[in-house]
Every structure is written in structure tokens, then in C-alpha cells.
């Protein structure tokens, strides 16, 4: 495993991964399972009994529960031991994030503290800053917040107006400005604040303590969901920030902000996975109790369809999450072996996988929206009642498509970042696309003699990648440098990449799972894979056709269309019976156990 190839971000488009070199959730060790169980137990004892009070909202209650999480060590899972943490792998961090993701508003406050509220100092701070702040953040003695967004700035983080000026004696920066939509603002002791020093082009980052004179926190905003999460504006009026509280170098704040956002997107993917599993469990247990026309509604085909789709989408998301998490762990270790400071080694590895981070953010948030919407539908009128968890989950879910960068921004990032990484020479995207064009007229999608089940699926995935490469080639030649302005085409390409990465991740997981447990024990996972690839092919075909019709002349579009139709053709699936088998297992187990 130590000698395995570490994929660059986006390189999956031109490289075929060996299934034995990916990580799948079935490989969690006992320590990882124990950490997850501790998180589950904490939700059961401290969070779920207090959900209504938390959402009232009750800031002091939320603060108290966070402190209890700190007492249990849950705040320090990603923090090295020398700073009061447990120094766990990125895979383990993502497992903890997944488990806590079932905690509604609490999960938002917890993840904001342990992620964006703590890790900028851990990853970019110096030793003194880590000892002074991280050691206390890791145990919940201090609670953290991340202050980037400003009124009017929106998705353009570097356009913020908050300003810092060095005092004449050179001992302080005088901070003035305003931040908005700040999670944990109402109780955070420590804030990571982004501002421009003088007239710098790029932001710098500062550690600001809530008790510094001039820091004013507004009352909490009233929100559609995540009502227990404290969200407020913060004003900085001539705040004196010691010069030693500058994080990293002057002007490095924009890089810090982007890197932390990549991390946030990855962990959001894990968070919504936990919320999805919670919604599925709520769905099947209600379906197994509710009778209509004298029979349980879980026996109805229409309900089985919904339950099966919930499972399939969740399994696919989970497969993609832990695949990239292990890639990140490998790159972290490579960076450390080069002698890079462990904080920087970690964040550089995490932020490197920007393409996959954007994929997980978009796909995960939209998976949860689908699952929780169907959960409400399965509950019928009761799903609209505040008595049921799914009503809270429905409202809480909606924010995930907005924060950590809107899905519109992240869709553009998927394709734009992949192309930029290829232009830098990280992988040979454009070379492979050109090579493919030389054989364009002879492309085939024929079953290979002796091709078994998995090799057939691998052929489909290769074909999906070929479609993407062909359309990238056509789009870049037609639009040239103006492609970035053709957001509809960029979105088509991104959706194709998302569908390919997630379906490939599922395929690799099922291959490895069957190798570990034997074919007889994993039939249900072949069912999940069958539908995943079948539906991915349809989605990729539609996006590819839309892109092709937007590129060049009618003749070019027709030529592309013939290729798309050829390469997106897959074996048909009896989706009714396949989904019913998936649903039947869920119904029999009465819980998510895939």
C-alpha cells in the first residue's frame, strides 16, 4: 500500500484505480468504530433529548453541550496529541463528521468549531499560536468561529472590505469592518477573521478574541432551519489585534480561506451522509409501523421505490467519501515524509483534492435534499408536523446547497479546477483527449469476449470518461478562453464528471467488497451498482447531449451526438425488481445496514 500511486486531484478522469488500493467503509478498524459509537452515544444522550430546546434557540444550552463534547475528547479528533488532541487519520475524521452529521443544528455548531473554527490556526498558525489557542480549542475550553463572509461580497471572498492597519509602534493591527452569517458567533471565544492590511490585493488572517474591545456581536439571525446554530453579524470597531495574532504570512489569508473551504466541503459531504442515514432510518421505521388500507405502507411498491432510492444514493455518496479520504491520508503522509510541517502537510493534502471536494459538496447536499424530501413524503401528513424529526431535517437540509460555496459555484469549480490542474501538468487530460480524437471515428462499445460482470461495468466507466474527454476537447476548441463564461456548458461537463466519479467509486467499492467477502454475500451491492451505473449513463447522456448541442455547428453536434449515444449505452436493468430487493433488505433490517 505504501508504494501505491497517489492520484492527483481530477486524475481519475484519465487513470483507472486498482480496487485493492482504495479504502471502503467495511475496512473500519475497532478503534474507528469505537470513536463512531462514542459520537452516536453522545447524540443519543446529550443532543436528541434536547432538540426542541436547542432549536428554541438556546445559546447557553448549545454552548454547554459543545463543552461536554470537549470533555469527552470529541473536539480533538483531528488535532495532534501535542496540542491536546488525538491525532486521528483523515478517514477517521470523516467518520466522526459523518456520525455527528445526524445531530441537526448541533452538527453545524460542532463542525464549525472543530473545522473552520480551529483548523486555520492548527494548519497555518505558528507554534506559539497553537499552544495558546489550539490546545484550548481542542478540549472545548475555547469555542471557535470563522469570519470570512461580508455583506455584498457573496461568493467573491477576496472582495471583502474589512481592513487592518498597523499601529505606529508596530505592536497591533487596528481592525475595522463587518462580517455576516458567522456560525457560532453568539458564543465563540476565538474568531479567525479575514481582512486586508492597508491596500493589499489579498486578504490576511487574524486571531481575534471575543473580549477584545471593539468586537460587537449582533443578536442571532432568524433562519429557515438549523435554528439552534448561532448565526450572527460581527462588527469590528477599531479592534486592537496584537501583531503576533497574524496567522501565516501577510497576504496569505486568501489562500488560507480557500484551503479551509476545500476542507469544509469534504467534511460537509461526510456530514450530510450521516444526516441521510438518519433520515432513512426514520423513513423505514415509520413505513414499518404505518398502516394504510389494512397493510403496512412498507409493502407498497411506490414506497419501496423511495426507500431503495434513498439507500442507493447514500451508498454511492459513502463510497465516494471514503475513497477520497484515503487518498488524502496518503498525500498527508507523503508531505510529512518530505519534512513539511505537519499542519501544512495536512491542509496542503486536503486542499489539493479541490475537484473531489466540490464533487462531494454538490453531490452530497443534493443527495440529502432528495432523501429528506422523500422521508417527509413517506411520513405523509405527519412528515409536515413539528412532532417528527423529518420536519426538522427537511428545514435543516436546505442550507447545505448554499454554504461552503453555493452548488452553482462548486459545479463550476469541478470542471474549471480539473482543467487548470491539467494545464499545470498534474495529469494529462488534454493529451488524452487529443489522443482520443485521433480514433474518434473508430470508437466502439462492444462487449469483449469473456468479459465478466465487473469488467463490463469497468468498460462503461471508461466510456463515460471518453465522453467527458471528447466534450472537453470540443468545448475548449470551440469556446477557447471564453469557455469559463459558458456556465451552462461548464455545468453539463461538471454533472458528467460527478456522475462518473461517484459511479466509479461505487464500482471500486463493490469489487473490493466482493473480494473480501465473496460473491454470495454481496448480491445486494451488485443491485445497487447496477442501478447506479444504469442511471449514471442516462444522466451523462443527457448532460452530454445538452453540451454537444451548444457547441459549434449542427454537423459537429450530430457527430458528437452519435459518439455520445454509442458510449453511453449500457445493459438494461429490471429496475423494479432490483429496487425491490434493495428495499426489502432495508425493510427487513428496519435500519440502514448497508
Buried (B, 14 or more C-beta within 10 A) or exposed (E): EEEBEBBBBBBBBBBEBEBEBBBBBEBBEEEBEEBBEBBBEBBEEBBBEBBEEBBEBBBEBBBBBBBBBBEBBBBBBBBBEEBBBBBBBBBBBBBBBBBBBBBBBBBBBBBBBBBBBBBBBBBBBBEEBBBBBBBBBBBBBBBBBBBBBBEEBEEEBBEBEBBBBBEEEEEBBBBBBBBBBBBBBBBBBBBBBBBBBEEBEBBBBBBBBBEBEBBEBBEBBEBEBBBBBBBBBBBBEEBEBBEEBBBBEBBBBBBBBBBBBBBBBBBBBBBBBBBBBBBBBBBBEBBBEBEEEEEBBBBBEEBBBBBBBBBBBBBBBBBBBBBBBBBBBBBBBBBBEEEBBBBBBBBBBBBBBBBBBBBBBBBBBBBBBBBBBBBBBBBEEBBBEEEBBBBBBBBBBBBBBEBBBBBBBBBBBBBBBBBBBBEEEBBBBBEBBEEBBEEEEEBEBEEEEEEEBBEBBBBBBBBBBBBBBBBBBBBBBBBEEEBEEBEEBBBBBBBBBBBBBBBBBBBBBBBBBBEEEEEEEBEBBBBBBBBBBBBBBEBBBBBBBBBBBBBBEEEBBEBBBEBBEBBBEBEEBEBEEBBBBBBBBBBEEBEBEB
